[in-house]
Amino acid sequence: LVPALVAVVSSDSGEARVKALGTLWNLSLRHENIDYLVCCHGMSVVLAALQLSPKGSDSFKTSLTVLMVSGRILSAARDLFVAGGVEIISPLLDGGGVDGIKAAIILSFLLGKEESRGTQLSLLESKPQLTDLLESIFNNTVNGLGGDGYEFGNFDLVVIVAAIASMAVSDNNKAILSQRPTILLCLFQVLSLFLDDSPPIPYRGTGNSYGVGGGGQDIESAESAIESLQLLSFVYENDSDLRQHYKEIGVDVLFSMKRIMTHPKLSNNAKQGAQYLRNRLEEKTVPLPTVETAIPSVVEHKKHLMLSYAWGCKKELVISLQEKLTSFGVEVWRDETGSSLLSKMQGATDDIMAKAIELSHTVVVCVSPHYKASANCRQEGKYTNAMYKKGQLNIIYVMMDGDYHKSVDGWLGLMLGDSLWYPLWDAQQIIQTASEIVTNISACSFCDATQHLALPTLVPTIKPTTKTETSQAPNYDEVWTLLTDPSKASDPDRLTKFLSELGLSKALELVDCDNEMWNDIASYLKPIPKRALLRILARKNPEK
């Protein structure tokens, strides 16, 4: 159905287009339907329809609504961004009115997660009026006051809550949102309507008969509200400050979190978020026991590798990576399977997550926008990084998106820094990346079981140099200079020659790169620790 509707939007300019757009709007309220819209390039088609429609027409208004409702899903937001959505939507902000607020919500999905960088401000910093507008429509929607008597009409609740969750990823935005009591009260009201199994909030005046959302069947809004509250709580490093903040607002957060933790409809991620808040509000710290007390003495000599990832980003590749690492003899812990040292994630999830990290000689962090946006992944990543800084484990990064390495920011960007990473955004990369990980941990001082690893042979390997051959050994000093000098690394021929002599071309997946990609590589090549390069060289050419 979705491809057929997109075809109508693309080919028709009359009433049929408006009806097709209206149907896409209704379908997009269920997030699983948005995947079909993305698969048939629907976001770019709807964006084109918006551009071609006269401003103020039904086609224009409905196109804008479809983009707003669909944009809450990351894959759709990414397609919209690539199609030039920011440039096309941004001018609508200046017009105000309903179109202006819809444009603001769309931009929250496209830009809301971004931190301040240099002269660039975060979304709420650059558009201060946006916070007031969000607060107004959220309050009117959740209290059923939208519609004909309200200047902005009716809005779908799931979209508003998703916009707040998106913006709350940015530390700069969350500092602003956390100081708006009305927004916090509305988030708790969304949870109360869900926990009390209330009917959907009705439309006022014209609108669809099923209401604006909310109530006992609106799982997505409830989970977005939990995620928003967890992200906003990060503003308060001190638990007592967080408790005082909620006390001033006058809501019983603790009681709601206890109900959420046992609710059968909610996901484990939502329950973990509720448990995190409950732990902070019960005048206890999040139960992250120390290494000395957490690791049973019977397994002190044995550790596993942990896969830290977000379910929403190419989970199937993470599972395949686990299978390949296991085939190489690596003991792997993943939340759904556990390891021989620790059970899978169940029960007191915070305790198990902490112990999984503490029992790790290596944590593989799967870097992605989903990982950065997840409150649970943030908690997991920060504790992993704290253990790494204490010298108690090793961290290996794999990139789940071929373009994301250029724009990782915020807490995840700070954690990643200049660290080396391996690619895992395509199934063809699994074997090579698993091989690199195994080779890396074989030299890891925390892994006491390396003698049991079936170390893979990377292809291509270095061709042994015999005395009769005239080719000279690579000039490693020049290679070092090349790898740490972006201006020299922009020369494809030289970089190819040296990497080939080192047997690194295939391992780094640079064989089929064109000149444009070489220049791109040069633009982000940063000076890497010399010990890292020497370790690579020693592995590739033991004689040297």
C-alpha positions as CSV (number, residue, x, y, z in Angstrom):
1,L,0.0,0.0,0.0
2,V,2.7,2.5,0.9
3,P,4.6,2.3,-2.4
4,A,1.3,2.7,-4.2
5,L,0.5,5.8,-2.2
6,V,4.0,7.3,-2.8
7,A,3.5,6.7,-6.5
8,V,0.3,8.7,-6.4
9,V,2.0,11.5,-4.5
10,S,4.7,11.5,-7.1
11,S,2.6,11.5,-10.2
12,D,-0.6,13.4,-9.3
13,S,-1.1,17.0,-8.3
14,G,-4.8,17.2,-7.5
15,E,-7.1,15.8,-4.9
16,A,-5.7,12.3,-5.3
17,R,-2.4,13.5,-4.0
18,V,-4.0,15.1,-1.0
19,K,-5.9,11.9,-0.2
20,A,-2.7,9.8,-0.6
21,L,-0.8,12.1,1.7
22,G,-3.6,11.9,4.3
23,T,-3.5,8.2,4.2
24,L,0.3,8.2,4.6
25,W,-0.1,10.5,7.6
26,N,-2.4,8.0,9.3
27,L,-0.2,5.1,8.4
28,S,2.9,6.8,9.8
29,L,1.4,7.1,13.2
30,R,2.4,3.4,13.5
31,H,6.2,3.6,13.5
32,E,6.6,0.2,11.8
33,N,4.9,1.6,8.7
34,I,7.5,4.3,8.3
35,D,10.0,1.6,7.3
36,Y,8.0,1.0,4.2
37,L,8.0,4.7,3.5
38,V,11.7,4.9,3.7
39,C,12.3,1.8,1.6
40,C,10.4,3.3,-1.4
41,H,12.2,6.7,-1.0
42,G,8.9,8.2,0.2
43,M,10.5,11.0,2.3
44,S,12.2,12.6,-0.7
45,V,8.9,12.3,-2.7
46,V,6.8,13.9,0.0
47,L,9.5,16.7,0.4
48,A,9.2,17.3,-3.4
49,A,5.4,17.5,-3.1
50,L,5.8,20.1,-0.4
51,Q,8.0,22.2,-2.7
52,L,5.7,21.9,-5.6
53,S,2.5,22.7,-3.6
54,P,1.3,26.3,-3.2
55,K,1.9,27.4,0.4
56,G,-1.2,27.2,2.4
57,S,-2.8,24.6,0.1
58,D,-4.1,21.2,1.5
59,S,-1.3,19.5,-0.4
60,F,1.3,21.7,1.3
61,K,-0.2,21.3,4.8
62,T,-0.6,17.5,4.5
63,S,2.9,17.1,3.1
64,L,4.4,19.0,6.0
65,T,2.4,16.9,8.4
66,V,3.6,13.6,6.9
67,L,7.2,14.8,7.2
68,M,6.6,15.7,10.8
69,V,5.0,12.5,11.8
70,S,7.5,10.2,9.9
71,G,10.6,12.2,10.9
72,R,10.5,10.9,14.5
73,I,12.0,7.6,13.2
74,L,15.8,7.9,12.6
75,S,15.9,6.2,9.2
76,A,13.2,8.6,7.9
77,A,14.9,11.7,9.4
78,R,18.2,10.6,7.8
79,D,16.6,10.3,4.4
80,L,14.9,13.7,4.8
81,F,18.2,15.3,5.9
82,V,20.0,13.8,2.8
83,A,17.3,15.1,0.5
84,G,17.9,18.7,1.7
85,G,15.2,18.8,4.3
86,V,17.0,21.3,6.6
87,E,17.4,23.9,3.8
88,I,13.8,23.5,2.6
89,I,12.1,23.3,6.0
90,S,14.1,26.0,7.9
91,P,12.6,29.1,6.1
92,L,9.1,28.0,7.3
93,L,10.2,28.8,10.9
94,D,10.0,32.5,10.1
95,G,6.4,32.3,9.0
96,G,5.1,31.2,12.4
97,G,1.6,29.7,12.8
98,V,0.9,26.0,12.5
99,D,3.4,25.6,9.6
100,G,6.1,27.2,11.7
101,I,5.6,24.9,14.7
102,K,5.5,21.8,12.4
103,A,8.7,22.9,10.7
104,A,10.2,23.3,14.2
105,I,9.3,19.8,15.2
106,I,10.7,18.4,11.9
107,L,14.0,20.3,12.6
108,S,14.1,18.8,16.1
109,F,14.3,15.4,14.5
110,L,17.0,16.5,12.0
111,L,19.0,18.8,14.3
112,G,17.7,18.4,17.8
113,K,20.5,16.0,19.0
114,E,23.3,18.3,17.9
115,E,25.5,20.0,20.6
116,S,26.9,23.5,20.5
117,R,30.1,23.6,18.4
118,G,32.1,26.8,18.0
119,T,29.7,29.6,17.0
120,Q,26.9,27.0,16.2
121,L,24.2,26.8,18.9
122,S,22.0,23.8,19.7
123,L,18.5,24.0,18.4
124,L,16.8,25.4,21.5
125,E,19.6,27.9,22.0
126,S,19.4,29.1,18.4
127,K,15.5,29.2,18.5
128,P,14.5,30.2,22.0
129,Q,10.8,30.6,21.0
130,L,10.7,26.9,20.1
131,T,10.7,25.9,23.8
132,D,7.7,28.1,24.4
133,L,5.8,26.7,21.4
134,L,6.6,23.1,22.4
135,E,5.5,23.7,25.9
136,S,2.2,25.3,24.7
137,I,1.2,22.5,22.2
138,F,2.3,19.8,24.6
139,N,0.2,21.2,27.4
140,N,-2.8,21.7,25.2
141,T,-2.5,18.3,23.5
142,V,-2.1,16.2,26.7
143,N,-5.0,18.0,28.4
144,G,-7.2,17.7,25.3
145,L,-7.4,21.4,24.7
146,G,-6.3,21.4,21.1
147,G,-8.5,21.8,18.1
148,D,-10.7,24.6,16.9
149,G,-10.3,26.6,20.1
150,Y,-6.5,26.6,20.0
151,E,-4.4,28.5,17.4
152,F,-2.2,25.5,16.6
153,G,-5.1,23.0,16.2
154,N,-4.6,19.3,17.0
155,F,-1.2,17.6,17.2
156,D,-0.4,13.9,17.5
157,L,0.9,13.3,21.0
158,V,3.5,10.7,19.9
159,V,5.2,13.3,17.7
160,I,5.5,15.9,20.4
161,V,7.0,13.5,23.0
162,A,9.4,12.1,20.4
163,A,10.6,15.6,19.5
164,I,11.3,16.3,23.2
165,A,13.2,13.0,23.5
166,S,15.2,13.8,20.4
167,M,16.2,17.2,21.7
168,A,17.0,15.9,25.2
169,V,20.0,13.9,23.8
170,S,21.9,17.2,23.5
171,D,23.3,18.4,26.8
172,N,22.6,22.0,25.8
173,N,19.0,21.3,25.0
174,K,18.3,19.2,28.1
175,A,19.6,22.0,30.3
176,I,16.8,24.2,28.9
177,L,14.0,21.6,28.9
178,S,14.7,20.5,32.4
179,Q,13.9,24.0,33.7
180,R,10.4,23.9,32.2
181,P,8.1,22.4,34.9
182,T,5.1,22.3,32.5
183,I,7.0,20.0,30.1
184,L,8.0,17.7,32.9
185,L,4.5,17.6,34.3
186,C,3.1,16.8,30.8
187,L,5.6,13.9,30.5
188,F,4.4,12.5,33.8
189,Q,0.8,13.0,32.6
190,V,1.5,10.9,29.5
191,L,2.8,8.1,31.8
192,S,-0.3,8.4,34.1
193,L,-2.7,8.1,31.2
194,F,-0.8,5.0,30.0
195,L,-0.5,3.3,33.4
196,D,-4.2,4.0,34.2
197,D,-5.2,2.4,30.9
198,S,-7.1,5.6,30.0
199,P,-8.8,6.1,26.6
200,P,-7.0,8.1,23.9
201,I,-7.0,11.9,24.3
202,P,-9.9,13.1,22.0
203,Y,-9.6,15.6,19.2
204,R,-11.4,18.9,19.7
205,G,-13.4,20.0,16.6
206,T,-12.3,18.5,13.3
207,G,-10.0,15.6,13.3
208,N,-9.8,11.8,13.3
209,S,-12.2,9.9,15.5
210,Y,-9.4,7.9,17.3
211,G,-8.0,11.0,19.0
212,V,-4.5,12.5,19.3
213,G,-3.0,9.5,21.0
214,G,-2.1,8.8,24.6
215,G,-3.8,6.4,27.0
216,G,-3.3,2.8,27.8
217,Q,-2.6,1.7,24.2
218,D,-0.1,4.3,23.3
219,I,3.1,2.4,24.2
220,E,5.3,4.5,21.9
221,S,4.4,7.8,23.6
222,A,4.9,6.3,27.1
223,E,8.3,4.9,26.2
224,S,9.4,8.2,24.7
225,A,8.3,9.9,27.9
226,I,10.4,7.6,30.0
227,E,13.4,8.1,27.7
228,S,12.9,11.9,28.0
229,L,12.8,11.8,31.8
230,Q,15.9,9.7,32.0
231,L,17.8,11.9,29.6
232,L,16.7,15.1,31.4
233,S,17.8,13.6,34.8
234,F,21.4,13.6,33.6
235,V,21.4,17.4,34.1
236,Y,21.6,16.7,37.9
237,E,24.8,14.9,38.8
238,N,23.7,14.8,42.4
239,D,20.8,12.6,43.2
240,S,19.6,14.8,46.0
241,D,19.3,17.7,43.6
242,L,17.2,15.6,41.3
243,R,14.9,14.5,44.1
244,Q,14.5,18.2,45.2
245,H,13.7,19.2,41.6
246,Y,10.9,16.7,41.4
247,K,9.7,17.6,44.9
248,E,9.3,21.3,43.8
249,I,7.3,20.2,40.8
250,G,5.0,18.1,43.0
251,V,4.8,14.7,41.3
252,D,5.3,11.3,42.8
253,V,7.9,10.1,40.3
254,L,9.0,7.1,42.4
255,F,5.5,5.5,42.4
256,S,5.2,5.8,38.6
257,M,8.6,4.3,38.1
258,K,7.7,1.3,40.3
259,R,4.6,0.7,38.2
260,I,6.5,1.0,34.9
261,M,9.1,-1.6,36.0
262,T,6.4,-4.3,36.2
263,H,4.2,-3.2,33.3
264,P,3.8,-6.1,30.8
265,K,3.5,-3.9,27.6
266,L,6.7,-2.0,28.0
267,S,10.1,-2.9,26.6
268,N,13.1,-3.8,28.6
269,N,14.8,-0.6,27.7
270,A,11.9,1.4,29.1
271,K,11.9,-0.7,32.3
272,Q,15.7,-0.1,32.6
273,G,15.1,3.6,32.3
274,A,12.5,3.5,35.0
275,Q,14.8,1.5,37.3
276,Y,17.5,4.0,36.8
277,L,15.3,6.8,37.9
278,R,13.9,4.7,40.8
279,N,17.4,4.0,42.1
280,R,18.3,7.7,42.1
281,L,15.0,8.7,43.8
282,E,15.2,6.1,46.5
283,E,18.2,7.9,47.9
284,K,20.5,5.2,46.5
285,T,23.1,5.5,43.8
286,V,22.7,3.4,40.7
287,P,23.9,0.0,41.8
288,L,27.2,-0.2,40.0
289,P,29.3,-2.3,42.5
290,T,33.1,-1.9,42.5
291,V,35.2,-4.5,40.8
292,E,36.6,-5.8,44.0
293,T,33.1,-6.7,45.3
294,A,31.4,-7.6,42.1
295,I,33.6,-10.3,40.6
296,P,33.2,-13.7,42.3
297,S,36.6,-15.1,43.4
298,V,35.9,-18.3,41.5
299,V,36.2,-16.5,38.2
300,E,38.8,-13.9,39.0
301,H,41.2,-15.5,36.5
302,K,38.7,-15.5,33.6
303,K,36.9,-12.8,31.7
304,H,34.8,-12.3,28.6
305,L,34.4,-9.8,25.8
306,M,31.3,-7.7,26.0
307,L,29.3,-6.3,23.0
308,S,27.8,-2.9,23.9
309,Y,25.3,-1.9,21.2
310,A,21.9,-0.3,20.5
311,W,19.1,-2.6,19.4
312,G,17.8,-0.1,16.9
313,C,20.9,-0.1,14.7
314,K,21.8,-3.2,12.6
315,K,21.4,-5.6,15.5
316,E,21.7,-8.5,13.0
317,L,25.3,-7.5,12.3
318,V,26.1,-7.5,16.0
319,I,24.7,-11.0,16.3
320,S,26.8,-12.1,13.3
321,L,29.9,-10.5,14.9
322,Q,29.2,-12.4,18.1
323,E,29.0,-15.7,16.1
324,K,32.2,-15.1,14.3
325,L,34.1,-14.1,17.4
326,T,32.8,-17.2,19.2
327,S,34.0,-19.4,16.3
328,F,37.5,-17.9,16.9
329,G,37.4,-19.0,20.5
330,V,36.4,-15.7,22.2
331,E,34.1,-15.9,25.2
332,V,31.4,-13.3,24.3
333,W,28.7,-11.7,26.5
334,R,25.7,-10.1,24.8
335,D,22.6,-9.0,26.6
336,E,20.3,-11.6,25.0
337,T,22.7,-14.6,25.4
338,G,25.0,-13.9,28.3
339,S,28.2,-15.9,28.6
340,S,29.6,-18.8,30.6
341,L,30.5,-16.3,33.3
342,L,27.3,-14.3,33.6
343,S,23.6,-14.8,32.7
344,K,21.8,-12.8,30.0
345,M,20.1,-9.5,30.9
346,Q,17.2,-10.2,33.3
347,G,15.9,-9.3,36.7
348,A,18.0,-6.5,38.2
349,T,19.3,-5.3,34.9
350,D,21.5,-2.5,36.3
351,D,23.3,-5.0,38.4
352,I,23.8,-7.4,35.5
353,M,25.0,-4.6,33.2
354,A,27.5,-3.5,35.7
355,K,28.8,-7.0,36.3
356,A,29.0,-7.7,32.6
357,I,31.3,-4.7,32.2
358,E,33.4,-5.6,35.3
359,L,33.9,-9.2,34.0
360,S,35.1,-7.9,30.6
361,H,38.7,-7.9,29.4
362,T,37.4,-6.0,26.4
363,V,34.2,-4.1,25.6
364,V,33.3,-3.6,22.0
365,V,31.3,-0.4,21.7
366,C,29.2,-0.3,18.5
367,V,29.1,3.4,17.7
368,S,25.9,4.7,16.0
369,P,23.4,7.5,16.3
370,H,21.1,5.1,18.1
371,Y,23.8,4.4,20.7
372,K,24.3,8.1,21.4
373,A,20.6,8.7,21.6
374,S,19.9,5.8,24.1
375,A,19.9,6.8,27.7
376,N,20.7,3.2,28.7
377,C,23.7,3.0,26.2
378,R,24.9,6.3,27.7
379,Q,24.9,4.9,31.2
380,E,26.6,1.7,29.9
381,G,29.2,3.6,27.9
382,K,30.1,6.0,30.7
383,Y,30.7,3.2,33.2
384,T,32.8,1.3,30.6
385,N,34.9,4.4,30.0
386,A,35.4,4.9,33.7
387,M,36.7,1.3,34.0
388,Y,38.9,1.9,31.0
389,K,40.4,5.1,32.5
390,K,41.2,3.0,35.7
391,G,43.1,0.6,33.5
392,Q,40.7,-2.3,34.2
393,L,39.6,-3.2,30.7
394,N,40.2,-2.5,27.0
395,I,37.7,-0.7,24.7
396,I,37.4,-1.4,20.9
397,Y,35.2,0.7,18.8
398,V,33.3,-0.5,15.7
399,M,31.4,2.0,13.5
400,M,27.9,0.9,12.5
401,D,27.4,3.7,10.0
402,G,29.8,4.6,7.2
403,D,29.2,8.4,7.5
404,Y,28.7,8.7,11.3
405,H,32.4,8.9,12.2
406,K,32.4,12.5,10.7
407,S,29.7,13.8,13.1
408,V,30.0,11.9,16.4
409,D,29.6,14.5,19.1
410,G,28.4,15.0,22.6
411,W,29.2,12.4,25.3
412,L,29.9,9.7,22.7
413,G,32.2,11.9,20.7
414,L,34.1,12.8,23.8
415,M,34.5,9.1,24.7
416,L,35.5,8.1,21.1
417,G,38.0,10.9,20.7
418,D,40.9,10.0,18.4
419,S,40.6,6.3,19.0
420,L,40.9,3.8,16.1
421,W,37.8,2.0,15.0
422,Y,36.8,-0.9,12.8
423,P,33.9,-0.8,10.2
424,L,30.7,-2.9,10.7
425,W,28.1,-1.2,8.6
426,D,28.0,-4.0,6.0
427,A,27.8,-7.8,6.3
428,Q,30.9,-8.1,4.1
429,Q,32.9,-6.5,6.9
430,I,32.1,-9.0,9.6
431,I,34.9,-11.5,9.0
432,Q,37.6,-8.8,8.6
433,T,36.5,-6.8,11.6
434,A,36.1,-9.9,13.8
435,S,39.7,-10.9,12.8
436,E,41.0,-7.5,13.7
437,I,39.3,-7.6,17.1
438,V,40.7,-11.1,17.8
439,T,44.2,-9.9,16.9
440,N,43.7,-6.9,19.1
441,I,42.6,-8.8,22.2
442,S,45.4,-11.4,21.7
443,A,47.8,-8.6,22.8
444,C,45.4,-7.4,25.6
445,S,46.9,-7.6,29.1
446,F,43.5,-8.1,30.6
447,C,42.7,-11.3,28.5
448,D,44.2,-14.3,30.2
449,A,42.7,-16.8,27.8
450,T,44.5,-15.7,24.6
451,Q,46.3,-19.0,24.3
452,H,42.9,-20.5,23.5
453,L,42.1,-18.1,20.6
454,A,42.1,-19.4,17.1
455,L,43.9,-16.4,15.7
456,P,42.7,-15.7,12.1
457,T,44.9,-15.0,9.2
458,L,44.1,-11.7,7.6
459,V,44.0,-11.4,3.8
460,P,46.1,-10.2,2.1
461,T,49.1,-11.1,4.1
462,I,52.6,-9.7,3.5
463,K,54.5,-11.5,0.9
464,P,57.7,-12.8,2.5
465,T,60.8,-11.0,1.2
466,T,63.6,-13.2,0.0
467,K,67.2,-12.4,-0.5
468,T,66.9,-12.7,-4.3
469,E,64.1,-10.1,-4.5
470,T,65.1,-6.6,-5.4
471,S,62.2,-4.8,-3.7
472,Q,63.2,-2.9,-0.7
473,A,61.5,-3.0,2.7
474,P,59.0,-0.3,3.3
475,N,60.4,2.9,4.8
476,Y,58.5,2.9,8.1
477,D,59.5,6.4,9.1
478,E,58.0,7.7,5.9
479,V,54.9,5.6,6.5
480,W,54.5,7.1,10.0
481,T,54.9,10.6,8.6
482,L,52.3,9.8,5.9
483,L,49.7,8.4,8.3
484,T,50.0,11.4,10.6
485,D,50.1,14.1,7.9
486,P,46.7,14.7,6.2
487,S,48.3,16.7,3.4
488,K,50.5,13.8,2.4
489,A,47.8,11.2,3.0
490,S,45.7,12.9,0.3
491,D,48.1,11.4,-2.3
492,P,46.3,8.2,-3.3
493,D,49.3,6.6,-5.1
494,R,51.7,7.1,-2.2
495,L,49.2,5.9,0.4
496,T,48.2,2.9,-1.7
497,K,51.9,2.0,-2.1
498,F,52.8,2.1,1.5
499,L,49.7,0.5,2.8
500,S,50.0,-2.3,0.2
501,E,53.6,-3.0,1.2
502,L,52.5,-3.2,4.8
503,G,49.6,-5.6,3.9
504,L,47.1,-3.1,5.3
505,S,45.1,-2.2,2.2
506,K,42.6,-4.9,2.5
507,A,42.5,-4.8,6.3
508,L,41.6,-1.2,6.2
509,E,39.1,-1.6,3.4
510,L,40.8,1.0,1.2
511,V,41.4,-1.1,-1.9
512,D,38.4,0.1,-3.9
513,C,38.4,3.7,-2.8
514,D,38.2,6.4,-5.4
515,N,40.2,9.7,-5.2
516,E,37.3,11.5,-3.6
517,M,37.2,9.0,-0.8
518,W,41.0,9.1,-0.4
519,N,40.7,12.9,0.1
520,D,37.9,12.3,2.6
521,I,40.0,9.8,4.5
522,A,42.8,12.4,4.6
523,S,40.5,14.9,6.1
524,Y,39.8,12.9,9.2
525,L,43.1,11.1,9.6
526,K,44.4,12.4,12.9
527,P,47.7,11.7,14.6
528,I,47.4,8.2,16.1
529,P,49.4,6.9,19.0
530,K,52.7,5.6,17.7
531,R,52.4,2.5,19.8
532,A,49.2,1.6,17.9
533,L,51.0,1.8,14.6
534,L,54.0,-0.1,15.8
535,R,51.7,-2.8,17.1
536,I,50.1,-3.0,13.6
537,L,53.5,-3.1,11.9
538,A,54.8,-5.8,14.2
539,R,51.8,-8.0,13.5
540,K,52.1,-7.5,9.7
541,N,55.9,-7.8,9.4
542,P,57.3,-9.6,12.4
543,E,60.9,-9.4,11.0
544,K,60.8,-5.6,11.0
